[in-house]
Amino acid sequence: MKAFLAAAVFAIVVAIGASQVLNGSFQEPSYSAFSTEGARVGNPGTNLVSE
């Protein structure tokens, strides 16, 4: 039972740590991530069809 509780606590700690790392440094908007000549993705507010 102690091993199961330790594994559950470890899994929760790893999940919280991974979410903090991924939300903090690896995410960026598509218009800045794909800013090459092959993919022209503008700011999401300027390329809407029914404006």
PDB file of N, CA, C, O and CB in Angstrom:
ATOM      1  N   MET A   1       0.822  -1.191   0.000  1.00  0.00           N
ATOM      2  CA  MET A   1       0.000   0.000   0.000  1.00  0.00           C
ATOM      3  C   MET A   1       0.871   1.262   0.000  1.00  0.00           C
ATOM      4  O   MET A   1       0.517   2.260  -0.628  1.00  0.00           O
ATOM      5  CB  MET A   1      -0.938  -0.006   1.208  1.00  0.00           C
ATOM      6  N   LYS A   2       1.994   1.218   0.695  1.00  0.00           N
ATOM      7  CA  LYS A   2       2.882   2.373   0.720  1.00  0.00           C
ATOM      8  C   LYS A   2       3.464   2.643  -0.662  1.00  0.00           C
ATOM      9  O   LYS A   2       3.631   3.798  -1.057  1.00  0.00           O
ATOM     10  CB  LYS A   2       4.006   2.160   1.732  1.00  0.00           C
ATOM     11  N   ALA A   3       3.769   1.586  -1.390  1.00  0.00           N
ATOM     12  CA  ALA A   3       4.330   1.752  -2.729  1.00  0.00           C
ATOM     13  C   ALA A   3       3.304   2.393  -3.667  1.00  0.00           C
ATOM     14  O   ALA A   3       3.660   3.241  -4.485  1.00  0.00           O
ATOM     15  CB  ALA A   3       4.793   0.392  -3.291  1.00  0.00           C
ATOM     16  N   PHE A   4       2.044   1.997  -3.553  1.00  0.00           N
ATOM     17  CA  PHE A   4       1.004   2.571  -4.398  1.00  0.00           C
ATOM     18  C   PHE A   4       0.814   4.060  -4.096  1.00  0.00           C
ATOM     19  O   PHE A   4       0.699   4.872  -5.014  1.00  0.00           O
ATOM     20  CB  PHE A   4      -0.318   1.816  -4.202  1.00  0.00           C
ATOM     21  N   LEU A   5       0.782   4.410  -2.824  1.00  0.00           N
ATOM     22  CA  LEU A   5       0.629   5.823  -2.464  1.00  0.00           C
ATOM     23  C   LEU A   5       1.832   6.646  -2.919  1.00  0.00           C
ATOM     24  O   LEU A   5       1.680   7.776  -3.382  1.00  0.00           O
ATOM     25  CB  LEU A   5       0.439   5.969  -0.949  1.00  0.00           C
ATOM     26  N   ALA A   6       3.023   6.075  -2.783  1.00  0.00           N
ATOM     27  CA  ALA A   6       4.218   6.789  -3.245  1.00  0.00           C
ATOM     28  C   ALA A   6       4.176   6.986  -4.756  1.00  0.00           C
ATOM     29  O   ALA A   6       4.545   8.050  -5.254  1.00  0.00           O
ATOM     30  CB  ALA A   6       5.496   6.024  -2.846  1.00  0.00           C
ATOM     31  N   ALA A   7       3.727   5.966  -5.490  1.00  0.00           N
ATOM     32  CA  ALA A   7       3.625   6.083  -6.944  1.00  0.00           C
ATOM     33  C   ALA A   7       2.576   7.113  -7.344  1.00  0.00           C
ATOM     34  O   ALA A   7       2.778   7.869  -8.294  1.00  0.00           O
ATOM     35  CB  ALA A   7       3.290   4.728  -7.563  1.00  0.00           C
ATOM     36  N   ALA A   8       1.463   7.145  -6.629  1.00  0.00           N
ATOM     37  CA  ALA A   8       0.410   8.119  -6.940  1.00  0.00           C
ATOM     38  C   ALA A   8       0.897   9.547  -6.670  1.00  0.00           C
ATOM     39  O   ALA A   8       0.658  10.447  -7.475  1.00  0.00           O
ATOM     40  CB  ALA A   8      -0.864   7.822  -6.109  1.00  0.00           C
ATOM     41  N   VAL A   9       1.567   9.750  -5.560  1.00  0.00           N
ATOM     42  CA  VAL A   9       2.094  11.080  -5.240  1.00  0.00           C
ATOM     43  C   VAL A   9       3.151  11.484  -6.260  1.00  0.00           C
ATOM     44  O   VAL A   9       3.182  12.633  -6.700  1.00  0.00           O
ATOM     45  CB  VAL A   9       2.688  11.106  -3.810  1.00  0.00           C
ATOM     46  N   PHE A  10       4.010  10.554  -6.636  1.00  0.00           N
ATOM     47  CA  PHE A  10       5.039  10.840  -7.641  1.00  0.00           C
ATOM     48  C   PHE A  10       4.409  11.211  -8.981  1.00  0.00           C
ATOM     49  O   PHE A  10       4.862  12.148  -9.638  1.00  0.00           O
ATOM     50  CB  PHE A  10       5.970   9.631  -7.814  1.00  0.00           C
ATOM     51  N   ALA A  11       3.374  10.489  -9.391  1.00  0.00           N
ATOM     52  CA  ALA A  11       2.704  10.779 -10.663  1.00  0.00           C
ATOM     53  C   ALA A  11       2.059  12.169 -10.633  1.00  0.00           C
ATOM     54  O   ALA A  11       2.098  12.892 -11.628  1.00  0.00           O
ATOM     55  CB  ALA A  11       1.638   9.703 -10.968  1.00  0.00           C
ATOM     56  N   ILE A  12       1.479  12.534  -9.519  1.00  0.00           N
ATOM     57  CA  ILE A  12       0.853  13.850  -9.405  1.00  0.00           C
ATOM     58  C   ILE A  12       1.910  14.954  -9.454  1.00  0.00           C
ATOM     59  O   ILE A  12       1.719  15.973 -10.118  1.00  0.00           O
ATOM     60  CB  ILE A  12       0.037  13.949  -8.099  1.00  0.00           C
ATOM     61  N   VAL A  13       3.016  14.749  -8.756  1.00  0.00           N
ATOM     62  CA  VAL A  13       4.087  15.749  -8.756  1.00  0.00           C
ATOM     63  C   VAL A  13       4.681  15.911 -10.147  1.00  0.00           C
ATOM     64  O   VAL A  13       4.943  17.033 -10.579  1.00  0.00           O
ATOM     65  CB  VAL A  13       5.185  15.362  -7.759  1.00  0.00           C
ATOM     66  N   VAL A  14       4.898  14.807 -10.854  1.00  0.00           N
ATOM     67  CA  VAL A  14       5.444  14.868 -12.212  1.00  0.00           C
ATOM     68  C   VAL A  14       4.460  15.557 -13.150  1.00  0.00           C
ATOM     69  O   VAL A  14       4.876  16.344 -14.001  1.00  0.00           O
ATOM     70  CB  VAL A  14       5.775  13.454 -12.731  1.00  0.00           C
ATOM     71  N   ALA A  15       3.165  15.279 -13.015  1.00  0.00           N
ATOM     72  CA  ALA A  15       2.162  15.912 -13.876  1.00  0.00           C
ATOM     73  C   ALA A  15       2.102  17.416 -13.646  1.00  0.00           C
ATOM     74  O   ALA A  15       2.005  18.183 -14.605  1.00  0.00           O
ATOM     75  CB  ALA A  15       0.786  15.293 -13.633  1.00  0.00           C
ATOM     76  N   ILE A  16       2.156  17.843 -12.404  1.00  0.00           N
ATOM     77  CA  ILE A  16       2.128  19.282 -12.105  1.00  0.00           C
ATOM     78  C   ILE A  16       3.396  19.956 -12.619  1.00  0.00           C
ATOM     79  O   ILE A  16       3.339  21.048 -13.185  1.00  0.00           O
ATOM     80  CB  ILE A  16       1.974  19.523 -10.582  1.00  0.00           C
ATOM     81  N   GLY A  17       4.527  19.311 -12.424  1.00  0.00           N
ATOM     82  CA  GLY A  17       5.785  19.872 -12.921  1.00  0.00           C
ATOM     83  C   GLY A  17       5.802  19.986 -14.431  1.00  0.00           C
ATOM     84  O   GLY A  17       6.250  20.996 -14.974  1.00  0.00           O
ATOM     85  N   ALA A  18       5.316  18.955 -15.119  1.00  0.00           N
ATOM     86  CA  ALA A  18       5.286  18.981 -16.585  1.00  0.00           C
ATOM     87  C   ALA A  18       4.342  20.067 -17.087  1.00  0.00           C
ATOM     88  O   ALA A  18       4.648  20.738 -18.072  1.00  0.00           O
ATOM     89  CB  ALA A  18       4.859  17.612 -17.141  1.00  0.00           C
ATOM     90  N   SER A  19       3.212  20.249 -16.433  1.00  0.00           N
ATOM     91  CA  SER A  19       2.286  21.287 -16.890  1.00  0.00           C
ATOM     92  C   SER A  19       2.887  22.671 -16.693  1.00  0.00           C
ATOM     93  O   SER A  19       2.678  23.554 -17.526  1.00  0.00           O
ATOM     94  CB  SER A  19       0.948  21.182 -16.145  1.00  0.00           C
ATOM     95  N   GLN A  20       3.624  22.879 -15.615  1.00  0.00           N
ATOM     96  CA  GLN A  20       4.260  24.176 -15.392  1.00  0.00           C
ATOM     97  C   GLN A  20       5.344  24.451 -16.432  1.00  0.00           C
ATOM     98  O   GLN A  20       5.461  25.572 -16.928  1.00  0.00           O
ATOM     99  CB  GLN A  20       4.858  24.236 -13.986  1.00  0.00           C
ATOM    100  N   VAL A  21       6.125  23.443 -16.758  1.00  0.00           N
ATOM    101  CA  VAL A  21       7.185  23.616 -17.751  1.00  0.00           C
ATOM    102  C   VAL A  21       6.589  23.871 -19.132  1.00  0.00           C
ATOM    103  O   VAL A  21       7.037  24.773 -19.840  1.00  0.00           O
ATOM    104  CB  VAL A  21       8.100  22.378 -17.786  1.00  0.00           C
ATOM    105  N   LEU A  22       5.590  23.091 -19.519  1.00  0.00           N
ATOM    106  CA  LEU A  22       5.007  23.240 -20.855  1.00  0.00           C
ATOM    107  C   LEU A  22       4.256  24.550 -21.003  1.00  0.00           C
ATOM    108  O   LEU A  22       4.328  25.170 -22.064  1.00  0.00           O
ATOM    109  CB  LEU A  22       4.075  22.082 -21.153  1.00  0.00           C
ATOM    110  N   ASN A  23       3.550  24.988 -19.999  1.00  0.00           N
ATOM    111  CA  ASN A  23       2.822  26.252 -20.092  1.00  0.00           C
ATOM    112  C   ASN A  23       3.752  27.449 -20.005  1.00  0.00           C
ATOM    113  O   ASN A  23       3.415  28.527 -20.494  1.00  0.00           O
ATOM    114  CB  ASN A  23       1.777  26.337 -18.998  1.00  0.00           C
ATOM    115  N   GLY A  24       4.889  27.282 -19.406  1.00  0.00           N
ATOM    116  CA  GLY A  24       5.776  28.415 -19.202  1.00  0.00           C
ATOM    117  C   GLY A  24       6.673  28.738 -20.367  1.00  0.00           C
ATOM    118  O   GLY A  24       6.911  29.917 -20.632  1.00  0.00           O
ATOM    119  N   SER A  25       7.189  27.741 -21.085  1.00  0.00           N
ATOM    120  CA  SER A  25       8.240  28.066 -22.050  1.00  0.00           C
ATOM    121  C   SER A  25       8.064  27.455 -23.432  1.00  0.00           C
ATOM    122  O   SER A  25       8.713  27.913 -24.372  1.00  0.00           O
ATOM    123  CB  SER A  25       9.536  27.635 -21.509  1.00  0.00           C
ATOM    124  N   PHE A  26       7.231  26.458 -23.601  1.00  0.00           N
ATOM    125  CA  PHE A  26       7.181  25.777 -24.884  1.00  0.00           C
ATOM    126  C   PHE A  26       6.023  26.207 -25.776  1.00  0.00           C
ATOM    127  O   PHE A  26       6.020  25.885 -26.964  1.00  0.00           O
ATOM    128  CB  PHE A  26       7.104  24.316 -24.659  1.00  0.00           C
ATOM    129  N   GLN A  27       5.049  26.917 -25.245  1.00  0.00           N
ATOM    130  CA  GLN A  27       3.905  27.306 -26.060  1.00  0.00           C
ATOM    131  C   GLN A  27       4.101  28.716 -26.597  1.00  0.00           C
ATOM    132  O   GLN A  27       4.583  29.604 -25.892  1.00  0.00           O
ATOM    133  CB  GLN A  27       2.601  27.214 -25.249  1.00  0.00           C
ATOM    134  N   GLU A  28       3.723  28.905 -27.847  1.00  0.00           N
ATOM    135  CA  GLU A  28       3.731  30.222 -28.451  1.00  0.00           C
ATOM    136  C   GLU A  28       2.632  30.280 -29.498  1.00  0.00           C
ATOM    137  O   GLU A  28       2.242  29.239 -30.027  1.00  0.00           O
ATOM    138  CB  GLU A  28       5.113  30.547 -29.072  1.00  0.00           C
ATOM    139  N   PRO A  29       2.121  31.459 -29.812  1.00  0.00           N
ATOM    140  CA  PRO A  29       1.034  31.577 -30.792  1.00  0.00           C
ATOM    141  C   PRO A  29       1.454  31.096 -32.175  1.00  0.00           C
ATOM    142  O   PRO A  29       2.636  31.113 -32.518  1.00  0.00           O
ATOM    143  CB  PRO A  29       0.558  33.021 -30.876  1.00  0.00           C
ATOM    144  N   SER A  30       0.484  30.672 -32.956  1.00  0.00           N
ATOM    145  CA  SER A  30       0.787  30.129 -34.278  1.00  0.00           C
ATOM    146  C   SER A  30       1.378  31.178 -35.206  1.00  0.00           C
ATOM    147  O   SER A  30       2.211  30.846 -36.050  1.00  0.00           O
ATOM    148  CB  SER A  30      -0.464  29.546 -34.900  1.00  0.00           C
ATOM    149  N   TYR A  31       0.971  32.440 -35.072  1.00  0.00           N
ATOM    150  CA  TYR A  31       1.505  33.455 -35.967  1.00  0.00           C
ATOM    151  C   TYR A  31       2.963  33.778 -35.674  1.00  0.00           C
ATOM    152  O   TYR A  31       3.642  34.362 -36.519  1.00  0.00           O
ATOM    153  CB  TYR A  31       0.678  34.710 -35.872  1.00  0.00           C
ATOM    154  N   SER A  32       3.455  33.416 -34.509  1.00  0.00           N
ATOM    155  CA  SER A  32       4.881  33.594 -34.264  1.00  0.00           C
ATOM    156  C   SER A  32       5.656  32.292 -34.446  1.00  0.00           C
ATOM    157  O   SER A  32       6.847  32.330 -34.755  1.00  0.00           O
ATOM    158  CB  SER A  32       5.105  34.137 -32.865  1.00  0.00           C
ATOM    159  N   ALA A  33       5.010  31.145 -34.261  1.00  0.00           N
ATOM    160  CA  ALA A  33       5.683  29.862 -34.433  1.00  0.00           C
ATOM    161  C   ALA A  33       5.897  29.546 -35.911  1.00  0.00           C
ATOM    162  O   ALA A  33       6.942  29.009 -36.279  1.00  0.00           O
ATOM    163  CB  ALA A  33       4.876  28.745 -33.769  1.00  0.00           C
ATOM    164  N   PHE A  34       4.927  29.872 -36.760  1.00  0.00           N
ATOM    165  CA  PHE A  34       5.006  29.583 -38.187  1.00  0.00           C
ATOM    166  C   PHE A  34       5.177  30.886 -38.954  1.00  0.00           C
ATOM    167  O   PHE A  34       4.278  31.298 -39.687  1.00  0.00           O
ATOM    168  CB  PHE A  34       3.746  28.823 -38.672  1.00  0.00           C
ATOM    169  N   SER A  35       6.299  31.521 -38.796  1.00  0.00           N
ATOM    170  CA  SER A  35       6.503  32.814 -39.436  1.00  0.00           C
ATOM    171  C   SER A  35       7.486  32.734 -40.601  1.00  0.00           C
ATOM    172  O   SER A  35       8.261  33.663 -40.826  1.00  0.00           O
ATOM    173  CB  SER A  35       6.995  33.820 -38.419  1.00  0.00           C
ATOM    174  N   THR A  36       7.456  31.634 -41.336  1.00  0.00           N
ATOM    175  CA  THR A  36       8.310  31.508 -42.513  1.00  0.00           C
ATOM    176  C   THR A  36       7.536  31.936 -43.747  1.00  0.00           C
ATOM    177  O   THR A  36       6.352  32.261 -43.652  1.00  0.00           O
ATOM    178  CB  THR A  36       8.829  30.060 -42.670  1.00  0.00           C
ATOM    179  N   GLU A  37       8.178  31.941 -44.889  1.00  0.00           N
ATOM    180  CA  GLU A  37       7.502  32.333 -46.123  1.00  0.00           C
ATOM    181  C   GLU A  37       6.502  31.278 -46.589  1.00  0.00           C
ATOM    182  O   GLU A  37       5.540  31.601 -47.286  1.00  0.00           O
ATOM    183  CB  GLU A  37       8.525  32.590 -47.217  1.00  0.00           C
ATOM    184  N   GLY A  38       6.723  30.022 -46.208  1.00  0.00           N
ATOM    185  CA  GLY A  38       5.839  28.946 -46.645  1.00  0.00           C
ATOM    186  C   GLY A  38       4.503  28.930 -45.940  1.00  0.00           C
ATOM    187  O   GLY A  38       3.522  28.441 -46.499  1.00  0.00           O
ATOM    188  N   ALA A  39       4.437  29.445 -44.742  1.00  0.00           N
ATOM    189  CA  ALA A  39       3.192  29.448 -43.978  1.00  0.00           C
ATOM    190  C   ALA A  39       2.937  30.857 -43.473  1.00  0.00           C
ATOM    191  O   ALA A  39       3.575  31.314 -42.524  1.00  0.00           O
ATOM    192  CB  ALA A  39       3.248  28.436 -42.795  1.00  0.00           C
ATOM    193  N   ARG A  40       2.013  31.529 -44.106  1.00  0.00           N
ATOM    194  CA  ARG A  40       1.698  32.898 -43.700  1.00  0.00           C
ATOM    195  C   ARG A  40       0.445  32.880 -42.837  1.00  0.00           C
ATOM    196  O   ARG A  40      -0.675  32.924 -43.346  1.00  0.00           O
ATOM    197  CB  ARG A  40       1.503  33.823 -44.939  1.00  0.00           C
ATOM    198  N   VAL A  41       0.642  32.818 -41.556  1.00  0.00           N
ATOM    199  CA  VAL A  41      -0.459  32.811 -40.603  1.00  0.00           C
ATOM    200  C   VAL A  41      -0.412  34.127 -39.864  1.00  0.00           C
ATOM    201  O   VAL A  41       0.550  34.422 -39.155  1.00  0.00           O
ATOM    202  CB  VAL A  41      -0.376  31.595 -39.617  1.00  0.00           C
ATOM    203  N   GLY A  42      -1.460  34.918 -40.033  1.00  0.00           N
ATOM    204  CA  GLY A  42      -1.471  36.239 -39.415  1.00  0.00           C
ATOM    205  C   GLY A  42      -2.036  36.206 -38.006  1.00  0.00           C
ATOM    206  O   GLY A  42      -2.332  35.142 -37.464  1.00  0.00           O
ATOM    207  N   ASN A  43      -2.178  37.360 -37.436  1.00  0.00           N
ATOM    208  CA  ASN A  43      -2.782  37.501 -36.141  1.00  0.00           C
ATOM    209  C   ASN A  43      -4.220  36.999 -36.234  1.00  0.00           C
ATOM    210  O   ASN A  43      -4.904  37.345 -37.197  1.00  0.00           O
ATOM    211  CB  ASN A  43      -2.719  38.969 -35.650  1.00  0.00           C
ATOM    212  N   PRO A  44      -4.712  36.211 -35.295  1.00  0.00           N
ATOM    213  CA  PRO A  44      -6.039  35.601 -35.426  1.00  0.00           C
ATOM    214  C   PRO A  44      -7.174  36.599 -35.595  1.00  0.00           C
ATOM    215  O   PRO A  44      -8.230  36.217 -36.098  1.00  0.00           O
ATOM    216  CB  PRO A  44      -6.316  34.760 -34.234  1.00  0.00           C
ATOM    217  N   GLY A  45      -7.014  37.833 -35.208  1.00  0.00           N
ATOM    218  CA  GLY A  45      -8.091  38.813 -35.340  1.00  0.00           C
ATOM    219  C   GLY A  45      -8.176  39.441 -36.717  1.00  0.00           C
ATOM    220  O   GLY A  45      -9.168  40.109 -37.009  1.00  0.00           O
ATOM    221  N   THR A  46      -7.175  39.259 -37.584  1.00  0.00           N
ATOM    222  CA  THR A  46      -7.180  39.956 -38.865  1.00  0.00           C
ATOM    223  C   THR A  46      -7.537  39.077 -40.054  1.00  0.00           C
ATOM    224  O   THR A  46      -7.723  39.602 -41.152  1.00  0.00           O
ATOM    225  CB  THR A  46      -5.852  40.564 -39.098  1.00  0.00           C
ATOM    226  N   ASN A  47      -7.639  37.781 -39.886  1.00  0.00           N
ATOM    227  CA  ASN A  47      -7.908  36.919 -41.041  1.00  0.00           C
ATOM    228  C   ASN A  47      -9.266  36.220 -40.947  1.00  0.00           C
ATOM    229  O   ASN A  47      -9.420  35.108 -41.452  1.00  0.00           O
ATOM    230  CB  ASN A  47      -6.809  35.880 -41.176  1.00  0.00           C
ATOM    231  N   LEU A  48     -10.223  36.839 -40.324  1.00  0.00           N
ATOM    232  CA  LEU A  48     -11.544  36.256 -40.214  1.00  0.00           C
ATOM    233  C   LEU A  48     -12.352  36.574 -41.469  1.00  0.00           C
ATOM    234  O   LEU A  48     -12.182  37.642 -42.058  1.00  0.00           O
ATOM    235  CB  LEU A  48     -12.264  36.770 -38.953  1.00  0.00           C
ATOM    236  N   VAL A  49     -13.228  35.659 -41.883  1.00  0.00           N
ATOM    237  CA  VAL A  49     -13.975  35.815 -43.127  1.00  0.00           C
ATOM    238  C   VAL A  49     -15.114  36.827 -42.983  1.00  0.00           C
ATOM    239  O   VAL A  49     -15.293  37.677 -43.855  1.00  0.00           O
ATOM    240  CB  VAL A  49     -14.530  34.469 -43.574  1.00  0.00           C
ATOM    241  N   SER A  50     -15.873  36.747 -41.912  1.00  0.00           N
ATOM    242  CA  SER A  50     -17.076  37.589 -41.791  1.00  0.00           C
ATOM    243  C   SER A  50     -16.836  38.761 -40.862  1.00  0.00           C
ATOM    244  O   SER A  50     -17.464  38.853 -39.807  1.00  0.00           O
ATOM    245  CB  SER A  50     -18.263  36.766 -41.285  1.00  0.00           C
ATOM    246  N   GLU A  51     -15.941  39.652 -41.233  1.00  0.00           N
ATOM    247  CA  GLU A  51     -15.709  40.843 -40.408  1.00  0.00           C
ATOM    248  C   GLU A  51     -16.540  41.989 -40.872  1.00  0.00           C
ATOM    249  O   GLU A  51     -16.474  43.074 -40.294  1.00  0.00           O
ATOM    250  CB  GLU A  51     -14.254  41.237 -40.420  1.00  0.00           C
TER     251      GLU A  51
END
